[in-house]
Amino acid sequence: MTVADKQDIVTGASADIVIVGAGPVGLTLANILGHHGVRTLIVDERDSLIDYPRGVGLDDEALRTFQSIGLVDQILPHTVPNQILRFFDAKRKLLAEMAPPDARFGWPKRNGFVQPMVDAELYAGLDRFDTVEVRWGHQMENCTETAEGVTVEFANGRKPVSARYVVGCDGGRSATRRLMGVSFDGTTSPTRWLVVDCANDPLGHPNSEVGADPARPYVSISIAHGIRRFEFMIHGDESDEEADSPAFVRRMLAQMVPDPDRVDIIRHRVYTHHSRIAGAFRHGRLMIAGDAAHLMPVWQGQGYNSGIRDAANLGWKLAAVVTGQAEDALLDTYDVERRKHARAMIDLSTMVGRVISPTNRRVAALRDKVIHGASLVPTLKRYILEMRFKPMPRYEQGAVCHSEPRAETSPTGTLFIQPRVDTRDQQNVLLDDVLGAGFAVLCWSNNPRALLGDEAFARWKALGAKFVAVRPMTQLRWTGHDDPDVVIVGDRTGALKAWFDAHTESVLFLRPDRCIAGACIAQRAAPLSASLFKVLYLTQGGGNDAADTVLYVPQSTSESSGTVAGSP
């Protein structure tokens, strides 16, 4: 299929969703929408993808999202899993170490990665979808809302495009945020940093470290494919022009390598840290995601990952609204759910930066004593080692239904685990690959149909929901309660039984982003189901009146559907 053919099929002068910005957040969102057959147009003022490293760390949640869009196998070759990050004081004495051991969501918690290569895989993934197009060289100038949607206007005489919604994934200087007229609250650090990315890693080992040296804090990160990142704090009496000079770069590298003149530098630049969040993530038919919605210091490597969380949260909601399966009000839950967690990540990253980078030697010495003392306490040491301080998404409001009164131990609003499981047809597969791309009703040992009743079961089935009965492996092959619409899953590792052992809830309603929308004991399944249709703003068309309409059944990704790279 040619680009011209695709333009006729996808948009012409209209689309369901226009995404501004072909960075990782926009590309991930487009892949999600492509799976649901939503007509999506990505526009970017550049002529191609950015080809230099920016983010250097992927977490387990991001990899789970890439798994959900069918691209994790293409992305994994550009990562270093189980990356260990060590923090040293001025005397190179170990202060702390982060090496989280578990993979409760199916993937390692820390992974080094080469962002341009991962972004390229996300871009290539769009080639699978007839309904997604990318147009380079399109700088958005204005958006005008109408009763039916939004008219997007471009610079340089490009033809305008109409859409139902616009999502700005256009970075910290977001034009979409400016057009929304919302604030970008927070601070910009007065401290500047020099970042140097090197090919043919001059150290050559997998170690990554942060030097909390008051003389000059530094960072050394091994990512993948022989690329290493160095970062050095710039002192107040050193100008940007000086720090950007080759002589200054060589002087910084000389602290890390024996021969700085032989380092193969990909690029270097001076940057500052920002701690900012937009006053609103949605205004009418315009939304923002990623750096356009929030900026955070690099210390926890969560800027990139927070943007991918935005895409995972917003993507299925846009698909539901565009296809008529949910009301527009569902989109309001995007801000409600993502704001608190993004704020928590900003605060954590800002705090870690303050701990790492004091240049006052007395302050640094006191910090070192406190951290060394904490490392002698096993529980505190595990807290740091296993990254238990990392805020996890927990939605108290939004597209979730909590029991009344709300129990502190309730799993509702949290991400469900993803262990490896068996089915009667598959062995040793990740749970999400069994659940598919949409809603799921998952029960321990019971038959979901019997618990929901025929009417509620039919409504969820009309939405394309997957019904799963989890059993001990000893019962996997037992056929006594077989149901043609229910998948039997064997608890291969025992992780699912351990999860249900720790909770009283035995029935889970999982959203497409694998957040638990609601959880209850077996006898409460039917009333909880009815409540969920309200809080998820699902229309009557998603039930018995539209049994022939199925949402969240992704098109096959086994065959390529032609190029998406529109000409500039």
N, C-alpha and C positions, 0 to 999 in steps of 0.2 A: 504494500500500500504506500502510495506516495504521500509527501507532506501535504500537497494540495488536496488529495482525496480526504486526508485526515481532517484538514481544516473544514471541509464541507460537512463531514460527519460530526465533528466535535463542536464547533462553535459557529463558523462563519462570523456573524456579528453578535453572538450570544453564547452564554454558558450558564450552567447552574452556579458554579463557584469560580471566581477569579482569585487566584493566589498571587500576591505580589511578593516576589523574591524567590529565586531558585537556589536557596541555601538548603541545609539539611532539614530544617523544619518544614519549609515549603515542599520539598521533595518527598518527605515522609508523609505529610498530609495528602499530597496528590496520589501517592501509592495506596493509601487507605481508601480514598474516594474512588480511585480506579477499580479497586476490588469490588466496590458496590455499584459500579456502572454509572457513577455520577459524572456528568459532563463538566470537565475541569480544565481551566486554562491557567497556566503559570506564565506570568510576565516578569521579565527582569531587564533592568536598564543596561546590564553588562552584555558582552558578546559571548560569554562562555562561563563555565564554572570557575570559581576561584581555585587556583592550582597550587597554593602553598598551605602548609599546616597552620591550623589555628587551635582548635580543641585537640587534646592529646589523651583524654581518658573517657572510655565508655563504661557505663555501669550495667548491672544485670537487667534493670528495667528497660533500658534502651535496646539491649540485645533481644529481650522478649518482644518488644514492639517490632523489631526487624524480622524476627521469626514470624510474627503474625502477618506480615506482608509478603512472606515467602522469599526473603532475600538474605536470611542469616547465613546460609551456606556460602553465598558470594562475599559476604562481609567478613566472615571469620578469618580468611587468609590475610587480612590486613590488620589483625589484632595480635596482642600478646596477652593471653589470659593470666589471671591470678597475679597481676602486677603487685609487687611489694614496694611500699613507699616508706622510707626511713627518714627520720628527722634527727639531725645532729646539732650539737652545740658548737661553740667556737673552737673547742679542743678536739672536735670530731668524736666526742663521746655520744653514744646513742641516747637520744631523748625519748623517742617513741617510734613505734613501728605499726604500720597498717598492713595486715595480711589477712583479710576476712576469709575464713575457711569454708563457710557454707554456701550453697547455691540453691536456696529455697525457691527461687523463681526460675530455676532451670539453667542459670548461667552464672559464671563467676561475677563477684561484685565489683572487681577492679580489672580493667582491661586497657592496656595501652593500644593506641590505634593511629593510623595515618588518615587524617580527615579527608584530604582530597581524593584518596582512593575509595574511601567509604562513600563519600558524596557521589562519586562517579558511578558506583554500583546502584545507589538510590536513583540516580538519573536514568541509568540503563534499564532499571526495572520498570520505568514508565512505558517502555517499548511494548509491554505486554497488553496495553489497554487502548482500544479504539477510542475511548471517551476522554483521553487525556492528551493535552498538547502543551508544548513549551514554545513561547515566542521570546527570543532574545532581542535586545536592542529596543525594548519597549519601556520607556520611562513614564510611569504614571504621574499625571499632573493634577487630576481632579476626579472626584467621585460625586455624582449627583443622585440622591435617592428619589425614587418615584414610588407610586402606589404599588407597582408591580415588582420593583427591584432597584438596581443600581446601574447607572451609566458610568463607565470608567473611561476617562479621557487620557490621551497620551501626548507626549511632546513630539516635535518634528513631523507633524502631519499624519501620524499613525491613526488609523481608523478607530473610533471608539467601540467599546464592547459593552453590551448589557449583560447583567448577571443578577442572580437572585441574592447572592451574598458575596462580599469581598473579605478576604483574610490577608492581613498584612504580616508577612514573615520577612520584613525588609529591614531588620537590624536595628541597632541602637539609635540611628538617626531616622527612624521610620517616617516616611511620608504619610503612610496610612494613619499612624497615631496622630500626626499633625492635623490631618483632615478630620479626624474624629474629635479634635479639640479637647483632648484629655491631658492631664498633667503627667509629668514623669518625675515622681517624687523620690528624693533620696540625696545622696552625696557622691562627690567625686574625690577620690583620695588625692592629696597633694603629692604623694610619693609616686615617682615614675620608675619604670623598669625597662631594661634592655632585654629583648628576647632574641636569641640566636638559634636558628634551626640549621643543623648540620647533616649532610649525607656522609656515608662511609664512616659511621660512628667512630670518633677518635679514641673512645674508651673501649668500646666493643663488648661490654658486659651488659647483662640485663638489669643491673641495679639502677634504682631511681632514688634520688635523695633531695631533701630540702635542708639547706644549711642555715640554721638560725644563728648566724654569726653577726654580732652587732657591728663589726667593722664593715661588712657588706653582706647582707643576706643574699643567698643564691639558691638556684634550683637546677638540678640535673636530672632529666627524664629520658629514659630509653623508651621509645615507642615501638616502632616496627620497621622492617625492611632497612635496617641499618641507619635509621634516622634518630638523632638525639637532639633534645632541646635543652639549651642553657638559658637561664634567666638571672639577671644581676640587678640589684637595686641601684638606682642612680642617686647620688647625694645631691643635696640642695645647691651646692656650689658648682655642680657640673651641668652645663647647658645641654639642651636637646641636640644642638648642632655638634657639640663635642662628643656626646654619647653615641651619635650616629656615625661618627667617623671611623674609618678602617683601623686607625691606630688605637682608638679606645676599645674597639671590639677585640683586637688582638691582645690588648693588655688584660681584658677580662678573661679571655680564653686561656691566657698564660697561667691563670690560677688553677686551671682544671686539667690542662694537657701539657705535655713537655714541648711540643712544637706547634704553636698556634698558627704559624705561617702555612702549615700544611693542612689545615682544617678546610674541608670542602663545605663552604657556607651556602646554604640554599637561599636564605634571606635573613635580614636582621631589621629590627625596628624598635622604636621607643613607644611605650604605651602606658596608660594609667588604668587604675582599677575603679570601677563604678559600682555603686550599690543603689540601684534605682528600681522602682516599680511603677507601672502606669496607674493612673487614677481609675481607669476602667479598662477591661479587656474587650468589652463590647459596647457599641453605641449604634443602635438601630441595626442596619444590615452590614455594618462594618465591624470586624473583629481583628485583634492582633494576637500574635503568638511568638514565642522565642524571645530573642533580644529586643524585639519591638515592644514586648510587654514587660520585660524585666532584665536587668543587667546585674551581674554579681562578680565579685573577685574570683580569681582562678584557683584559690587554694584548695577547694574541694573538687575541682574539675566538674562542676555541676551546671555550668552555663549551657553547654551543648545538650546534656542529658535532660535538663529542665525543659528545653525547647522540644525535645522528642516527647516528653510527657504531655506537653500542650497538644501536640499533634495527635497523640493517642487518645486524649480525652475529648478533643473537639471533633475528630474525624468521624466517628460513628454517629455522633449527634447530628452533624450536618447531613450525613447520608440519610438518617431517619427522617429529618425534616424535609429534605428535598424530595424524597420519594413518597411523601405524604403519610408516612407511618407514625409520625409524631408531630405535635404542635410546635410552633415557633418558640414557645416559652421554654422548651428543653434547652435551647441555646443559652439561656440565662444561667443555667447551672454550670456552664464552663467557667465563668468568672468566679462564681460561688465556690467551686471546688478547687480551682487551681491557685487562686490568690493566696490562701493561707499557707500552702505548701511552698510556693515560690518565695514568699516572704521569709519563711523559716530557713530556706536554703541561702537566701541573701544574708540573713543574720548570722548563720553558721559560718559561711565563707568569710564574712567581714571579721568575725571574732577570731577565727583561726589566723587570718592575716595579721591581726594585731598581736597575737601571741608570738608569731614567728618573726616578725620584722622590726622589733624595737632596736634602735641604734644606741640607746643609752646603756652603757655596760652594767650599771648597777641594776637597772630594771631587768636586763637579760639574765644577770646572775641570779636574781630572785626567782625569775621564771624557771630557770634550770633547776634550782633546788626544789621547787614545788613539783615539777614534772618528774624529776628523779625520785622524789619521795612517793609520788603516786604510783610509780612503776613497781614499788615494793609491795603494793597491795594487790593481790591476785585479781580481785573483782574489778578494780580500776584499770589494771593492765589489760584484762580481757575486753573491757569497755572500749578502750582505744584500739587494741589489736583487731577486734572484730567489727569496728566501725559502728558500734551500737548507738553512737551519738548522732548518726545520720538520720534526719527526720524522714519518716515513711509516710506516704499519703494515707490519710485517714479522714474521710469525708463525713462531717457531722451534719451537713446540710447538702442539698443538691438533689441529684438523681439517685437517691437512696431512701430506704424506708427503715427507720429505726423503730424498735419496739418501745412501748411506753410502759413504765418509765425506762429510759435508756440505760442499759447495763454497760458498765465500764469494760467488761470482758467480751462484749459483743463483737463479732468479726465484721459486722456490717460497716461498709465504707472503707474497708481495707482491701489490699490485693490478695487474691487467693494464691496459694502455693502452686508450684508446677513441678511435681516429681515425674520420674519415668514410670510408665505403666504398661500393662499388657491389655490387649483386647483379644477377641477370638480370632481376629485376622492379622493382628500386628503384635510384635514383641518389642519391648524396650524402647518405647516412643515417649516423647514428651507429651504431657497431658493436653496442652493447648492444641497440639496437632490432632488430637481426638475430638476436642470440643469444636474446632472449626472457627470461623471468623465472626460469628454472631452471638446472640444470647445463648445461655445454657442453663438448664435446670438440673442440678446435680444432687443426688441423694445417697446417703450411706445405706446400702443393703436394700432399701425399698424401691418400689416401682413408682416413678413420678406420676404416671397416669392415674394410679389408684389414689394418690394423695391429693392431686389437683382436682380431679373430677373431669368429666368429658368436656364441659364447656371451656374451662380455663385451659385445659390441655390443648384444645383446638385453637384457642387464641394465640398461645405461645408458638404452636406449630405453624400458624399462618405467618408469624414473624420470622420463620426459619430457624427457630431455637433448636438446639441439640439437647436431647434428654439422655441423662447418664445415670446409671446405677453402679455405684462403686461397691466392690465386694473384696473379701480376702482372696488371695490367689487360689486357695483350696476350693473356692466356689465358682471360679471363672467358667468352668465348662458345664456347670449344672444348668439344665434347661427348664427347670420347673416353673419359673416365673417369667419366661421369655415374652417379650413384647416387640413386635416388628419395628416400633418407633423408638425403642430404648436401646442404647448402646451399653453393653456390659463391660465394665472396666475392672481389671484385676490390679490390686494394690501391690505392685511388684516389690517395692522397697519397704513397705510398711509406713511410709511417710503420711499417707492419707489417713490411715487408722490413728496414727499418733496425733494428727491434727484434730480429728473428730473426738478422740479421747480427751483432748484439752478443751473442748467446747461442748456445751449442751445442745447447740443447734445441729440438726442432722440433715436439713434441706437448705440448699443454697441456690439463689438466683444470681447468676453471674452476667455482668454486662459484657459487651464485646471487648472492652479494654481490660477485662478480667478483674475488675473491681466487684466486690460482693455487694449487689444492690439491696439484698435482703436475705435474712437467715432466720430460721425458726425450727422448732421441733416438728415432727411429722404431722401432728394433728392441726397445726396452724398454717399449713401450706396453702390451702385454698383461700382463706381470708388475706394472707400476706400477698398472694398473687393478685388479688383484686386491688389492694392498696398500691402495689407497684405499678399497675397500669395507670394510676392517677399521678404518682410522683414522677414517672417517666414520661408523662404527657403523651402516652400512646393513644392514637385515635381509634375510634370504633372500626375504622377501615383496616386496622391491624388485626381484627378478630374474625368472627364468623362471617361478617358481611363481606369480607374480602379474602376468603380462604384460598383463592387462586393467586393472591398477591404475596410473594415471599420476599422478605427483606433479608439482607446479610447472607446471601448465598453467593460467594465470590465467583467471578467467571474463571474459567480455567486459565492457569498461568503456564501451562506446559508448552504453549506455542507462542512465538513472537508475533505481534500484530503490526509490525512496521515501525518506522522511525518516529520519534517524537521531537526530534531536533529541528524545529522550524528555523528557517533562515532569518538572520537579523534584519 
